[in-house]
């Protein structure tokens, strides 16, 4: 019978991603509720030294697959290794982050294993001894509880920045298990030939604690400098609505929404964004939403915690000046 909760760690350039701490922390809570062990699975090259850190967030065991063919990430290699481990060990629950990499890997992995998967979840629960996932549907208008029937492992991904990260306990240790890796070349159908890195130093939208976004109300690309100034002061990332991206004012990497990036920061400031349903689907789980818009009937105000009915070109510079006074 399937036993144990697994959390698939995510790393880039040898550093664990924030979503990893969220998944391991949540995995610990679920494992405790089920009365089972938590195992973290870490893949990469020269990555063994990061295994002990996962114990600080609740892992009882850490399976490490360390091989040069696992760096950089490719769907083929990671799917092959993780699927083999799952088929051998038979965990009851398999958790991953719904990051760009996580969404790519989880889709292939669920197909390879032939199991159901709940994607982009905002909560996990244990009801009557069964694992249950909660995920938004209809562009965030409703939430569905998803239970798994005759499908093991119960597989789900968590939206980044939604799950709480546990306080690390540096006294906690875990059993480190080194997994053998046998990746034949004929099983690797893709190869990374070049990685073009973003050298701007900007905060990644999906991992940002604070985001300042602009929409059609920005009137043009040159006006985003007022959002960038505010974002720099408060340590925020700069996002954009689909309308702004379609107009060519911002790159697609800045787009927040159903067809862009789904974000869940602690603070989301929407400037000149009307609040179309596809945009709300991408930021609706933000902890605190502040909307600045001239139109008092803009849909964004229905979702906002705080609303300012005014011209953003008056409000944002004034807000920036107040922030400068506060941090001086």
Backbone torsions as a table, in degrees:
resi	resn	phi	psi	omega
1	UNK	NA	140.2	-178.9
2	UNK	-62.0	135.7	-178.3
3	UNK	-141.9	143.1	172.9
4	UNK	99.3	152.1	176.1
5	UNK	-108.4	131.1	177.9
6	UNK	-113.4	139.6	174.7
7	UNK	-122.0	120.9	-179.1
8	UNK	-85.8	114.1	-179.6
9	UNK	-74.9	151.8	177.3
10	UNK	-124.7	132.2	178.5
11	UNK	-135.5	157.0	175.0
12	UNK	-139.2	126.9	-178.8
13	UNK	56.0	35.0	176.1
14	UNK	82.3	3.0	179.3
15	UNK	-113.5	133.5	179.3
16	UNK	-68.2	137.7	178.3
17	UNK	-81.9	156.1	-178.4
18	UNK	-56.7	-38.4	-178.2
19	UNK	-61.6	-24.3	177.5
20	UNK	-63.6	-45.7	179.7
21	UNK	-63.5	-35.6	178.7
22	UNK	-66.6	-44.7	-178.0
23	UNK	-67.7	-42.9	180.0
24	UNK	-66.7	-41.0	178.4
25	UNK	-62.0	-45.3	179.3
26	UNK	-68.9	-36.1	176.7
27	UNK	-61.1	-36.7	177.3
28	UNK	-62.7	-42.9	-179.3
29	UNK	-64.6	-42.7	179.5
30	UNK	-67.5	-41.6	179.3
31	UNK	-61.0	-41.8	178.0
32	UNK	-63.1	-41.9	-179.5
33	UNK	-66.1	-30.5	179.5
34	UNK	-90.5	-9.9	-176.9
35	UNK	69.7	37.3	-177.2
36	UNK	-128.5	173.0	179.7
37	UNK	-84.2	154.4	173.8
38	UNK	-109.2	126.1	177.4
39	UNK	-117.9	127.4	173.6
40	UNK	-96.5	143.4	179.9
41	UNK	-118.6	122.6	-174.7
42	UNK	-123.1	123.6	-180.0
43	UNK	-118.0	146.7	176.9
44	UNK	159.2	-165.1	178.0
45	UNK	-123.9	130.2	-175.4
46	UNK	54.8	48.3	-173.1
47	UNK	-114.0	0.0	-173.0
48	UNK	-58.7	-32.8	-176.1
49	UNK	-67.6	-13.0	179.4
50	UNK	-88.7	-10.3	-175.2
51	UNK	-62.5	-41.8	-177.1
52	UNK	-61.9	-31.3	-178.6
53	UNK	-64.1	-31.9	-179.3
54	UNK	-67.2	-26.3	177.0
55	UNK	-66.1	-32.6	-178.6
56	UNK	-63.0	-22.2	-179.1
57	UNK	-103.4	8.2	171.0
58	UNK	121.6	-3.3	-178.4
59	UNK	-71.5	131.2	174.7
60	UNK	-81.5	-36.0	178.7
61	UNK	-134.5	151.5	174.5
62	UNK	-130.4	117.9	174.9
63	UNK	-91.8	121.9	-177.7
64	UNK	-112.4	121.9	173.0
65	UNK	-109.0	105.5	-173.6
66	UNK	-115.6	113.8	-177.0
67	UNK	-159.2	141.0	179.7
68	UNK	-57.0	-27.4	-179.8
69	UNK	-73.7	-7.2	179.5
70	UNK	-98.9	11.5	176.6
71	UNK	-139.1	119.7	2.2
72	UNK	-78.9	175.0	179.9
73	UNK	-61.0	134.1	166.8
74	UNK	-135.7	146.1	-177.5
75	UNK	-60.0	-44.8	-176.7
76	UNK	-58.8	-50.6	-174.7
77	UNK	-65.8	-47.1	-177.3
78	UNK	-66.8	-40.3	178.6
79	UNK	-62.6	-43.1	-178.8
80	UNK	-60.4	-46.5	-176.4
81	UNK	-70.2	-48.8	-176.1
82	UNK	-67.6	-41.1	179.0
83	UNK	-60.2	-40.3	178.4
84	UNK	-63.6	-41.6	179.2
85	UNK	-66.1	-41.9	-179.8
86	UNK	-64.1	-43.7	-179.5
87	UNK	-66.1	-29.7	179.7
88	UNK	-79.7	-45.2	-172.4
89	UNK	-93.3	-24.4	178.3
90	UNK	55.2	65.3	175.2
91	UNK	-71.1	157.9	179.3
92	UNK	-84.9	-34.2	-177.4
93	UNK	-132.6	136.7	-180.0
94	UNK	-127.5	115.3	-176.6
95	UNK	-112.3	142.7	177.5
96	UNK	-144.0	163.7	175.0
97	UNK	-85.1	143.9	177.5
98	UNK	-88.5	47.4	174.7
99	UNK	-80.5	-179.4	177.1
100	UNK	-58.6	-47.2	179.0
101	UNK	-67.5	-42.4	-177.6
102	UNK	-63.7	-40.2	178.6
103	UNK	-65.8	-39.6	179.1
104	UNK	-64.8	-48.9	-176.5
105	UNK	-69.7	-43.0	-175.7
106	UNK	-64.0	-37.9	179.8
107	UNK	-63.1	-46.6	179.6
108	UNK	-67.2	-39.3	-176.8
109	UNK	-67.6	-41.8	179.4
110	UNK	-64.7	-36.5	177.5
111	UNK	-68.1	-41.3	-180.0
112	UNK	-63.6	-41.6	-177.8
113	UNK	-82.3	-16.1	-179.0
114	UNK	69.9	37.9	-178.6
115	UNK	-122.1	159.6	176.9
116	UNK	-74.3	157.3	179.2
117	UNK	-144.7	138.5	173.3
118	UNK	-102.8	116.3	-173.6
119	UNK	-97.2	144.9	170.8
120	UNK	59.3	49.3	-176.6
121	UNK	-79.5	152.5	178.6
122	UNK	-110.8	-7.9	177.4
123	UNK	-161.2	150.1	172.7
124	UNK	-123.7	145.2	-178.9
125	UNK	-139.8	162.7	170.6
126	UNK	-121.6	117.4	-179.0
127	UNK	-123.8	122.3	-178.8
128	UNK	53.7	37.9	178.0
129	UNK	78.7	8.3	-178.9
130	UNK	-116.3	143.5	178.4
131	UNK	-76.2	131.3	-179.4
132	UNK	-131.3	134.8	178.7
133	UNK	-109.8	144.6	177.3
134	UNK	-114.9	126.5	-177.7
135	UNK	-139.7	147.4	178.5
136	UNK	-73.3	144.6	175.1
137	UNK	-132.5	167.6	-179.2
138	UNK	52.1	50.5	177.9
139	UNK	55.8	37.7	175.7
140	UNK	85.1	4.7	-179.7
141	UNK	-74.4	-22.8	-179.1
142	UNK	-147.0	165.7	178.4
143	UNK	-123.8	139.6	-179.8
144	UNK	-113.4	138.6	170.8
145	UNK	-92.3	125.9	-176.0
146	UNK	-113.8	119.2	175.1
147	UNK	-107.4	157.2	-175.9
148	UNK	-112.7	128.6	-178.8
149	UNK	-121.7	119.1	178.7
150	UNK	54.7	41.3	178.4
151	UNK	-139.7	104.3	-179.2
152	UNK	-124.7	136.6	0.5
153	UNK	-74.4	156.2	169.7
154	UNK	-69.6	115.3	-170.1
155	UNK	-113.5	132.5	-179.1
156	UNK	-152.5	152.4	174.1
157	UNK	-117.3	149.3	-177.0
158	UNK	-110.4	135.2	176.3
159	UNK	-62.1	130.1	179.0
160	UNK	-58.9	147.0	176.4
161	UNK	72.1	10.9	179.3
162	UNK	-101.6	-43.8	-177.8
163	UNK	-78.7	140.1	-179.4
164	UNK	-73.9	141.7	177.2
165	UNK	-93.1	128.7	-179.4
166	UNK	-71.4	153.7	173.3
167	UNK	-67.0	124.6	-177.5
168	UNK	-65.6	136.7	176.5
169	UNK	-109.2	98.4	-174.1
170	UNK	-70.1	-9.7	178.1
171	UNK	-83.6	-14.1	-176.1
172	UNK	-81.6	137.5	177.6
173	UNK	-122.0	163.4	-179.7
174	UNK	-133.5	156.4	173.6
175	UNK	-75.1	123.1	-179.9
176	UNK	-95.8	122.6	-178.9
177	UNK	-116.1	120.0	178.7
178	UNK	-90.0	119.9	-179.0
179	UNK	-90.0	138.5	176.2
180	UNK	-75.3	138.9	-178.2
181	UNK	-118.3	122.7	179.0
182	UNK	-129.5	89.5	-176.8
183	UNK	-107.0	97.9	178.0
184	UNK	-70.4	143.3	-177.2
185	UNK	-59.0	-31.8	-177.4
186	UNK	-71.9	-11.3	178.0
187	UNK	-93.8	-8.3	-179.3
188	UNK	-105.5	97.8	-173.5
189	UNK	-89.3	-9.6	178.4
190	UNK	-124.5	153.8	-179.9
191	UNK	-143.2	133.4	177.5
192	UNK	-82.9	116.8	-177.6
193	UNK	-98.4	-21.3	179.3
194	UNK	-160.1	141.4	174.0
195	UNK	-117.8	120.0	178.6
196	UNK	-99.7	109.3	-174.0
197	UNK	-89.4	148.2	173.7
198	UNK	-80.5	110.2	-177.1
199	UNK	-95.1	8.8	-176.0
200	UNK	-72.8	-21.5	-177.7
201	UNK	79.4	8.8	-179.4
202	UNK	-69.6	150.8	177.7
203	UNK	-72.7	133.6	178.0
204	UNK	-65.9	128.3	-174.6
205	UNK	-54.2	-47.4	-173.8
206	UNK	-70.0	-14.5	179.4
207	UNK	-109.2	0.0	-175.6
208	UNK	-73.5	138.4	174.6
209	UNK	-81.0	-23.6	-179.4
210	UNK	-137.7	138.2	-180.0
211	UNK	-136.4	134.5	172.3
212	UNK	-113.0	117.8	-175.3
213	UNK	-116.9	149.0	177.6
214	UNK	-125.4	147.5	179.6
215	UNK	-121.2	-150.9	-177.6
216	UNK	-60.2	-27.7	-179.3
217	UNK	-66.2	-9.5	177.6
218	UNK	-71.7	-19.1	173.6
219	UNK	72.4	-16.2	179.1
220	UNK	174.4	161.2	-176.3
221	UNK	-64.3	-29.4	-176.8
222	UNK	-66.7	-21.7	-176.5
223	UNK	-83.2	-8.6	179.9
224	UNK	-67.9	-12.6	179.7
225	UNK	-62.1	-28.0	179.5
226	UNK	-72.9	-30.6	175.8
227	UNK	-73.9	-37.9	-179.8
228	UNK	-65.2	-36.2	179.3
229	UNK	-65.7	-45.1	177.9
230	UNK	-64.2	-42.5	-179.2
231	UNK	-62.1	-41.1	179.4
232	UNK	-62.2	-38.0	-177.9
233	UNK	-67.4	-39.4	-174.7
234	UNK	-101.0	4.6	179.0
235	UNK	70.4	42.5	-176.7
236	UNK	-110.3	161.2	171.1
237	UNK	-91.3	159.0	178.4
238	UNK	-107.8	126.4	178.8
239	UNK	-116.9	-179.3	-179.0
240	UNK	-152.5	156.4	175.3
241	UNK	-83.1	169.2	179.1
242	UNK	-62.8	-38.1	-179.7
243	UNK	-59.8	-40.9	179.6
244	UNK	-68.2	-38.6	179.5
245	UNK	-70.2	-44.2	178.8
246	UNK	-61.8	-29.2	178.6
247	UNK	-78.2	-7.2	179.8
248	UNK	84.3	13.4	-178.4
249	UNK	-78.4	-31.0	-179.2
250	UNK	-137.5	154.1	178.4
251	UNK	-70.2	159.0	-179.0
252	UNK	-62.1	-26.0	179.2
253	UNK	-64.0	-16.8	179.7
254	UNK	-93.8	-4.2	-172.9
255	UNK	-75.1	129.0	175.1
256	UNK	-106.6	129.6	178.7
257	UNK	150.7	-177.4	-176.4
258	UNK	-62.0	-33.7	178.7
259	UNK	-101.6	9.3	175.7
260	UNK	-121.6	-126.7	179.9
261	UNK	-106.3	140.0	176.2
262	UNK	-93.7	123.0	-173.9
263	UNK	-124.8	156.0	178.1
264	UNK	-143.4	61.6	-178.9
265	UNK	-74.8	168.2	173.6
266	UNK	-71.2	-30.6	179.5
267	UNK	-136.3	127.0	176.9
268	UNK	-126.5	117.4	179.4
269	UNK	-106.4	113.9	-177.7
270	UNK	-101.7	116.1	-176.2
271	UNK	-112.2	116.4	178.3
272	UNK	66.1	30.2	179.0
273	UNK	-112.0	122.5	-175.4
274	UNK	-69.8	-34.2	179.8
275	UNK	101.2	42.4	175.1
276	UNK	-60.3	152.9	-173.5
277	UNK	-59.2	-34.2	-179.4
278	UNK	-69.8	-27.8	176.3
279	UNK	-76.7	-42.9	178.7
280	UNK	-59.8	-32.8	179.4
281	UNK	-65.1	-23.1	-177.8
282	UNK	-93.5	-12.1	-177.6
283	UNK	-139.5	7.5	-174.5
284	UNK	-64.1	-21.1	-180.0
285	UNK	-92.1	10.5	175.8
286	UNK	-61.0	145.3	-176.1
287	UNK	-66.8	-48.6	178.4
288	UNK	-130.0	127.4	-178.7
289	UNK	-116.3	125.4	176.7
290	UNK	-114.2	125.4	-179.0
291	UNK	-114.7	133.9	176.7
292	UNK	-123.0	114.3	-175.8
293	UNK	-157.0	143.6	-179.9
294	UNK	-73.8	-24.9	-176.6
295	UNK	-88.5	111.4	-178.6
296	UNK	-66.3	-17.4	-179.8
297	UNK	-96.6	8.4	-179.9
298	UNK	-61.0	133.6	-178.7
299	UNK	-57.1	-24.7	-178.2
300	UNK	-58.7	-30.0	-178.0
301	UNK	-68.9	-22.9	177.8
302	UNK	-71.1	-23.2	-178.9
303	UNK	-100.7	-19.9	-172.9
304	UNK	-74.3	146.9	172.0
305	UNK	-82.6	-33.5	177.7
306	UNK	-134.1	135.4	-179.9
307	UNK	-128.8	139.9	176.6
308	UNK	-123.1	113.6	177.9
309	UNK	-90.9	95.1	-176.6
310	UNK	-169.4	172.5	177.9
311	UNK	-75.0	123.8	-178.5
312	UNK	-60.2	-26.8	-179.0
313	UNK	-73.7	-12.8	171.7
314	UNK	-94.5	-41.8	-172.5
315	UNK	-74.9	-47.9	-173.9
316	UNK	-63.2	-47.5	177.1
317	UNK	-61.1	-38.3	178.7
318	UNK	-65.7	-40.5	177.7
319	UNK	-63.3	-40.7	178.8
320	UNK	-61.2	-42.7	179.7
321	UNK	-64.9	-37.6	178.3
322	UNK	-67.5	-38.1	177.9
323	UNK	-64.5	-39.7	178.4
324	UNK	-59.3	-39.9	179.3
325	UNK	-66.3	-36.6	-176.1
326	UNK	-69.5	-37.9	-174.7
327	UNK	-90.8	-6.4	-179.6
328	UNK	-75.6	NA	NA
